[in-house]
Amino acid sequence: MTNIEYEAKALDIDVQDITRRICDAGGVEASPRRLMRRFVYDTVPPAPGRWVRLRDTGDSTTLCVKEITTDAVDGTRETEVTVDDFGEAAALLRLAGLVPRGYQENRRTSYTLGTARLEIDEWPGIPPYLEIEADGVGQVWEAAAALGLDRERLTSLNTTKVYALYGLDLEAIKDLRFE
């Protein structure tokens, strides 16, 4: 099933400050800080703005096709399934002819605030950011307001474009890990 992702990001955050804001607004930690790892693949045939992601969240492993149609809050489509094992799924994809174009790591701390899902993401080489995801655009803006975030300073750029803001080409980095 394909889902629309409704999300916005607050870039270059102070992790302690945003954590305090989340807790002060009534947010609850859903998952402590953890390492996430993923392989990223081109689709067959390759298509701009569309890719396959195999991701280990520390709690589960998912395989999905992501498609960016616009940089708007509702501009991402995701078709996702849960798989049993990260390594075995990667081996199966290789057998099917899909070779990863990259391996990526990030660290994530997850919170909930009402119906919104808040993710503090830390990626190698760029400042941390907060991702606000909800079931509708209005819920995204409500959560941002509850945190005292100016809607005009939020972005819905995907992580590849966020890296580009810092002068880095994420798609050219074949192995993105923490030191």
C-alpha atoms as one frame of an Amber mdcrd trajectory, in Angstrom:
protein
   0.000   0.000   0.000   1.322   3.426  -0.927   1.142   6.127   1.708   1.622
   9.861   1.507   4.154  11.111   4.014   3.182  14.425   5.590   6.364  15.836
   7.050   8.453  18.922   7.609  11.962  19.407   8.976  13.521  21.966  11.286
  17.180  22.065  10.245  20.294  22.771  12.291  18.639  22.203  15.657  20.086
  22.248  19.150  19.234  18.716  20.326  18.958  19.647  24.021  16.734  22.648
  23.269  14.377  20.756  20.954  14.184  17.829  23.404  13.167  20.277  26.150
  10.561  21.865  23.858   9.103  18.450  22.998   8.845  17.436  26.658   7.450
  20.854  27.714   4.751  20.519  25.026   3.717  17.111  26.399   5.719  14.936
  24.024   6.767  11.448  25.079   9.883   9.532  24.068   8.806   6.605  21.890
  12.274   5.149  21.172  15.626   6.128  22.668  18.550   7.235  20.525  19.591
   4.360  18.293  21.707   3.615  15.252  19.819   3.118  12.013  21.423   1.689
   8.894  20.209   1.412   5.333  21.117   0.343   1.842  19.850   2.545  -0.972
  19.200   1.142  -4.451  18.137   2.583  -7.774  14.829   1.332  -9.121  14.740
  -0.686 -12.345  14.686   1.230 -14.569  16.224   4.148 -12.645  13.868   7.097
 -12.222  14.638  10.558 -10.844  13.239  11.044  -7.343  12.501   7.346  -6.824
  14.598   4.737  -5.039  14.494   1.537  -3.000  15.519   1.592   0.662  16.290
  -1.360   2.913  16.436  -0.005   6.490  17.216  -1.452   9.905  15.717   0.872
  12.531  17.085  -1.044  15.497  13.522  -2.255  16.203  12.497  -3.569  12.786
  13.650  -3.874   9.198  11.682  -2.436   6.298  11.936  -2.476   2.534  10.310
   0.359   0.651  10.133   2.334  -2.546  10.189   6.074  -1.942   9.089   8.566
  -4.545   9.471  12.325  -4.239   6.933  14.147  -6.389   7.448  17.645  -4.908
   9.267  19.335  -2.033   5.910  20.089  -0.382   4.837  18.703   2.998   2.820
  16.029   1.169   5.250  15.436  -1.706   6.618  12.004  -0.741   5.008   8.647
  -1.474   6.204   5.510   0.265   5.323   1.862  -0.358   6.743  -0.206   2.478
   6.778  -3.743   3.866   8.434  -5.253   6.922  11.096  -7.912   6.350  12.584
 -10.331   8.867  16.309  -9.804   8.489  18.413  -6.898   7.180  21.330  -9.047
   5.984  19.182 -11.702   4.361  17.010  -9.104   2.632  20.138  -7.401   1.267
  21.403 -10.785  -0.001  18.028 -11.490  -1.637  18.049  -8.107  -3.388  21.565
  -8.823  -4.686  20.384 -12.178  -6.040  17.574 -10.302  -7.803  20.179  -8.063
  -9.434  19.828  -4.975  -7.228  23.219  -3.672  -6.119  23.198  -0.937  -3.486
  24.374   2.462  -4.643  25.136   3.335  -1.052  25.178   2.403   2.614  24.058
   5.042   5.123  23.878   5.382   8.892  22.090   7.869  11.093  21.104   8.116
  14.728  17.475   8.766  15.641  15.534   9.546  18.799  11.756   9.246  18.418
   8.970  11.073  20.239   5.224  11.402  19.927   3.320  14.630  20.466  -0.385
  14.003  20.180  -0.769  12.244  16.833   2.502  13.625  15.449   5.689  11.588
  15.262   8.848  13.572  15.989  12.287  12.301  15.005  15.555  13.903  16.042
  17.895  12.772  13.292  21.675  12.949  13.425  23.538  12.216  10.192  27.312
  12.197   9.620  28.687  15.484   8.312  25.610  17.724   8.814  23.914  19.356
  11.824  21.027  17.465  13.470  17.459  18.129  12.367  13.949  17.487  13.634
  11.439  15.736  11.402   7.753  16.244  12.180   5.526  13.614  10.583   1.763
  13.253  10.971  -1.332  11.922   9.231  -2.159  15.285   7.655  -0.677  18.678
   6.857  -2.647  20.406   9.611  -1.267  18.053  12.245   2.287  18.803  11.081
   1.704  22.551  11.493  -0.014  22.053  14.886   2.957  20.092  16.225   5.387
  22.724  14.902   3.376  25.479  16.606   3.316  23.524  19.889   7.124  23.414
  19.739   7.368  27.139  19.015   8.799  26.538  15.544   8.164  29.146  12.866
   6.402  27.444   9.978   8.288  29.641   7.497  11.619  28.228   8.717  10.587
  24.588   8.173  11.367  22.657   5.021  10.135  19.478   3.403  13.355  18.825
   1.498  14.434  15.192   1.505  17.717  14.200   3.122  19.596  14.253  -0.201
  18.605  17.914  -0.695  19.387  18.715   2.945  22.920  17.408   2.393  23.143
  19.600  -0.733  22.398  22.662   1.430  25.690  21.914   3.208  27.581  21.431
  -0.061  27.551  17.611   0.063  26.309  15.216  -2.619  24.709  12.391  -0.628
  24.202  10.266  -3.741  27.966  10.375  -4.423  28.809   9.093  -0.930  28.955
   5.315  -1.226  29.618   4.626   2.471  28.183   7.104   5.024  29.070   6.102
   8.571  29.800   7.672  11.919  33.468   7.586  12.875
